[in-house]
Amino acid sequence: GRSQAGGGQEALLELREELERAALETRELRRELQEALAQMPDGDLRGLLEERYLIGRSKHELMERYCLSERSYYRRLTQAARCLDRCSTFFRAPF
């Protein structure tokens, strides 16, 4: 009876804390990514990454918006990711 209800409440509190930690971590990662994107010199490549991964536009929306074939879309996305990697330390593991 009572111990089960208490255990359920405890599990809910633990879940809530875990979700709050995950939300905080997500906000921090998003902020770090935005800072890394801000260091990219190519505005088109930066825009492509922002629209795809921060705003959540679909591949097809972006292909239309940037007038790209599917092959060109993936090529630009790869260029953008490489540029982001060169311009920031966001994806590098800490030593």
C-alpha positions, 0 to 999 in steps of 0.5 A: 500500500503505502510504501508502493505509493511512496516509491512511485512518488520517489521514482517520479521525482527522480525522473523529473530531476533527470529530465531537468538535467537533460533539458539544461544540458540541451540548452547548454549544447545549443548555446555552444553550437550557436557560438560555434556557428557564429565563428563560421565565415561563410554565411550560406554554409552557416545558414544551411546548418542553422536552418537544418539543425536549429530551426529544423527545416527539412531536406526538401525545404532547404533544397528548394530554398537554396536551389540545390539538387539532392546531391548538391544539398549533401555536398553543401551540408558536408562542406558546412560541417567541415567548415564548422569543424575548422572554425570551432572546437565544438566537436573536439573532445576535451583533453 
